[in-house]
Amino acid sequence: MKTILITGAAGDVGSHLRRELAGKYALRLSDLRPLTPAKGERFARADISNMADALRITRGVDAIVHLGGYSVEGPWEGILSANIIGCYNVFEAARRNGVKRILFATSNHAVGFYPRKQTIDHRVYIKPDGRYGVSKVFGEAVGSLYADKYGMQVFNMRIGNVNPAPIDKRRLSIWFSPRDLAQLVTIGIEHPDIRFEIVYGVSGNTRSWYDNSNAYRLGYKPLDDSELYAAQILAKEGPGHATGDLYQGGTFTHVEAVPNPAPLPKTAAAANQAKKRAAKKPAPKPARKSVKKTKKK
């Protein structure tokens, strides 16, 4: 049985994925937040912005599903630490530890400034809709580098919205059911010919904005379609936003921050901030030895 590391395992996507993959793989989980592992799981608390932690959790695994990071549009400091430094650390730690395969949870927000009326595929030029989207473009670029320079196998999933059911009109186009998530992740882990791939992490939605033929080429056959929920959702949909309703990225195209759905517990957040403040402080200068002067005779 393969051992799979899931970073960010305490989040919503990680929780759905753990449930769907239970018994199929030996799951090694990591997160900054505490987590109680189930049978067949092991948990290691880690801060991926710290290279020592990244090296520790990536040792001895067959593949990595990298979900960890700041998951919405927000302040640059948080995104920089988790999604830029943390993402680089995971790739570099995997390389040093001989882990060949990484599944990177990129996002629809890497291409969020494409208009909703346009269908896009995996080959379009990137159009991030915020700092969060920029961080996902960074991750895709790092994956490309590590695939070409170091021969790693990188599977980029531009995830839409993982939920048991879509929750609004926009999600009718980007919904990703948990069982379709598990199917696509399994392809990313098991397919023998992965080198560097970009696919869209969405179900087979009738209203999809994505040509997901690259995922289908690799064997993806989504089981779910958001259209089942369309009438119910559209009946209660309120007024939209002039900019948000124009672009695929929705709210992210016109706000500076979205409430973090997975904030750190206060104690963990405080400890993390204290550690980073301490790291920024310059080392104290050594005390100068006093030299006793003697009078010339």
C-alpha positions in Angstrom: 0.0 0.0 0.0 1.4 3.4 -1.0 2.0 6.0 1.7 0.5 9.4 0.7 1.2 12.7 2.5 -1.7 15.2 2.5 -0.7 18.7 3.6 -3.4 21.0 4.9 -5.3 17.8 6.0 -7.4 19.6 8.6 -9.1 21.8 6.0 -12.4 21.1 4.2 -10.8 19.7 1.0 -8.4 17.6 3.1 -11.2 16.3 5.3 -13.3 15.2 2.2 -10.3 13.6 0.6 -9.3 11.7 3.7 -12.8 10.2 4.0 -12.8 9.2 0.3 -9.3 7.6 0.3 -9.7 5.8 3.6 -8.4 2.2 3.3 -7.0 2.8 -0.2 -3.7 4.3 0.9 -1.7 4.7 4.1 -2.4 8.4 4.8 0.1 10.6 6.5 -1.5 13.9 7.4 0.0 17.3 8.3 -1.4 20.7 9.2 -0.6 23.6 11.5 -4.0 23.0 13.2 -4.5 20.0 15.5 -6.1 16.9 14.0 -7.2 13.6 15.4 -6.2 10.9 12.9 -8.5 8.0 12.1 -7.6 4.4 11.7 -4.9 4.0 9.1 -3.8 7.6 9.4 -0.8 9.3 11.0 -0.7 13.0 11.9 2.4 15.2 12.2 1.8 18.9 13.1 4.0 21.0 10.8 4.6 24.6 9.6 5.5 24.2 5.9 7.0 27.7 5.9 9.8 26.1 8.0 12.1 23.9 5.8 12.9 21.6 8.7 9.2 20.8 9.1 8.8 20.3 5.4 11.7 17.9 5.3 10.4 16.0 8.3 6.9 15.4 6.9 7.9 14.5 3.4 10.4 11.8 4.4 9.4 8.2 3.4 6.3 8.9 1.4 5.4 7.7 -2.1 3.5 10.9 -3.2 2.4 14.2 -1.8 -1.0 15.8 -2.2 -0.2 19.4 -1.4 -3.3 21.2 -0.1 -1.7 23.2 2.6 -1.6 27.0 2.5 -3.7 30.2 2.9 -6.9 29.2 1.1 -8.5 32.5 0.1 -7.7 36.0 -1.0 -6.2 37.9 1.9 -3.2 39.7 3.3 0.1 39.3 1.4 2.0 38.4 4.5 -0.1 35.2 5.1 -0.1 34.3 1.5 3.7 34.8 1.2 4.5 32.6 4.2 2.1 29.7 3.4 1.7 29.7 -0.4 5.0 31.0 -1.7 7.6 30.0 0.9 5.6 27.0 2.1 5.0 25.8 -1.5 8.6 26.1 -2.4 9.6 24.2 0.7 7.3 21.3 0.0 8.7 20.9 -3.5 12.3 21.3 -2.4 11.9 19.0 0.6 10.3 16.4 -1.7 13.3 16.6 -4.0 15.8 16.2 -1.2 13.9 13.2 0.2 13.6 11.5 -3.2 9.8 11.9 -3.5 9.1 11.9 -7.2 5.3 12.7 -7.4 3.5 15.8 -6.2 -0.1 16.6 -6.7 -0.5 20.4 -6.3 -3.8 21.9 -5.5 -3.7 25.0 -7.6 -6.9 26.9 -8.2 -9.5 28.3 -10.6 -8.3 31.6 -9.3 -5.0 31.2 -11.2 -7.2 32.0 -14.3 -10.0 33.9 -12.6 -9.9 37.0 -14.8 -11.2 35.1 -17.8 -14.8 36.1 -18.6 -17.5 33.7 -17.8 -18.7 33.6 -21.4 -15.3 32.1 -22.5 -14.5 28.4 -22.2 -10.9 27.8 -21.3 -8.6 24.8 -21.3 -5.3 24.0 -19.5 -3.2 25.8 -22.2 -4.6 29.3 -21.7 -2.3 32.1 -20.4 -2.6 32.7 -16.7 -4.9 35.5 -15.5 -4.9 35.5 -11.6 -7.7 37.4 -9.9 -5.7 38.4 -6.7 -2.8 37.7 -4.5 -4.1 34.2 -3.8 -4.3 33.5 -7.5 -0.8 34.8 -8.0 0.5 32.3 -5.4 -1.2 29.4 -7.2 0.5 30.5 -10.5 3.8 30.5 -8.5 3.1 26.9 -7.5 2.4 25.9 -11.0 5.7 27.5 -12.1 7.7 25.8 -9.4 6.1 22.5 -10.4 7.2 23.1 -14.0 10.7 23.8 -12.9 11.0 20.7 -10.7 9.5 18.5 -13.5 11.9 19.8 -16.1 15.1 20.3 -14.0 14.8 17.4 -11.5 12.6 14.9 -13.3 9.7 15.1 -10.8 6.2 14.1 -11.7 3.8 17.0 -11.1 0.0 16.9 -11.3 -1.6 20.4 -11.0 -5.3 20.4 -10.2 -7.0 23.8 -10.7 -9.6 23.1 -8.1 -13.0 24.8 -8.3 -15.1 24.4 -5.2 -15.2 21.1 -3.2 -18.5 20.5 -1.5 -21.1 17.8 -1.1 -23.3 20.1 -3.2 -22.9 23.4 -5.0 -24.0 26.4 -2.9 -24.6 29.2 -5.4 -24.9 30.1 -9.1 -21.1 30.5 -9.6 -20.4 27.1 -8.0 -22.8 25.5 -10.6 -19.9 26.0 -13.0 -17.0 25.0 -10.8 -18.4 22.4 -8.4 -16.2 19.5 -7.5 -17.9 16.6 -5.6 -15.8 14.7 -3.1 -16.0 11.5 -5.0 -14.8 13.2 -8.2 -12.0 14.8 -6.2 -10.9 11.4 -5.0 -11.1 10.0 -8.5 -8.9 12.7 -9.9 -6.4 12.5 -7.1 -6.1 8.8 -7.6 -5.3 9.4 -11.3 -2.6 11.9 -10.1 -1.1 9.3 -7.8 -1.4 6.2 -10.0 -1.1 7.2 -13.7 2.2 6.0 -15.0 2.8 8.7 -17.5 2.6 11.9 -15.4 5.4 14.4 -16.0 3.8 17.8 -15.8 0.1 18.1 -16.2 -2.6 20.8 -15.6 -6.2 19.7 -15.2 -9.3 21.3 -13.8 -10.6 20.0 -10.5 -14.3 20.1 -11.4 -17.1 17.6 -11.8 -18.8 17.0 -15.1 -20.9 20.2 -14.8 -23.2 21.1 -17.6 -22.5 24.8 -16.9 -18.7 24.4 -16.7 -16.4 27.1 -18.0 -13.6 24.6 -18.6 -12.6 22.3 -21.4 -11.2 19.5 -19.2 -10.1 17.3 -22.1 -6.6 17.0 -20.6 -8.1 15.3 -17.5 -10.3 13.1 -19.6 -7.2 12.1 -21.7 -5.7 10.7 -18.5 -8.8 8.7 -17.7 -11.0 11.0 -15.6 -14.7 10.2 -15.9 -16.6 12.5 -13.5 -19.7 11.0 -11.8 -21.4 14.2 -10.8 -23.0 17.2 -12.5 -24.2 20.3 -10.6 -27.2 20.7 -12.9 -29.1 18.4 -10.5 -29.1 21.4 -8.0 -29.5 24.2 -10.5 -33.2 24.9 -10.2 -33.1 25.0 -6.4 -30.1 27.3 -6.4 -31.2 29.7 -9.1 -34.6 30.1 -7.5 -33.0 31.7 -4.4 -30.0 33.5 -6.0 -29.8 37.1 -5.0 -28.5 40.1 -7.0 -24.9 39.8 -8.1 -22.0 42.2 -8.5 -21.1 44.0 -11.7 -17.5 42.8 -11.8 -17.8 39.6 -9.9 -20.6 38.3 -12.2 -18.5 39.1 -15.3 -15.4 37.0 -14.5 -14.9 33.4 -13.5 -13.1 34.4 -10.3 -16.3 35.9 -8.9 -15.8 37.9 -5.6 -12.0 37.5 -5.7 -11.9 39.9 -8.7 -13.1 42.9 -6.7 -12.3 42.4 -3.0 -9.0 42.7 -1.0 -9.8 39.8 1.4 -12.2 37.0 2.0 -12.9 35.6 5.5 -10.5 32.8 6.1 -12.5 29.5 6.3 -9.7 27.8 8.2 -8.1 30.2 10.6 -5.5 28.9 13.0 -6.5 28.4 16.6 -5.6 31.5 18.6 -2.9 29.8 20.6 -1.3 28.3 17.5 -1.6 31.6 15.6 0.1 33.5 18.4 2.9 31.0 18.7 3.4 31.1 15.0 3.6 34.9 14.9 6.0 34.9 17.9 8.3 32.5 16.2 8.4 34.6 13.0 9.0 37.8 15.0 11.9 36.1 16.8 13.3 34.9 13.4 13.3 38.5 12.2 15.2 39.9 15.2 18.9 40.4 14.5 21.3 38.3 16.6 22.7 40.2 19.6 26.2 41.6 19.1 28.8 40.0 21.2 29.9 42.1 24.2 33.1 43.9 23.6 35.9 43.0 26.0 37.2 45.9 28.0 40.9 46.4 27.8 42.5 47.8 30.9 44.8 50.7 29.9 48.1 51.0 31.7 49.9 54.2 32.2 53.3 54.5 30.5 56.1 54.9 32.9 
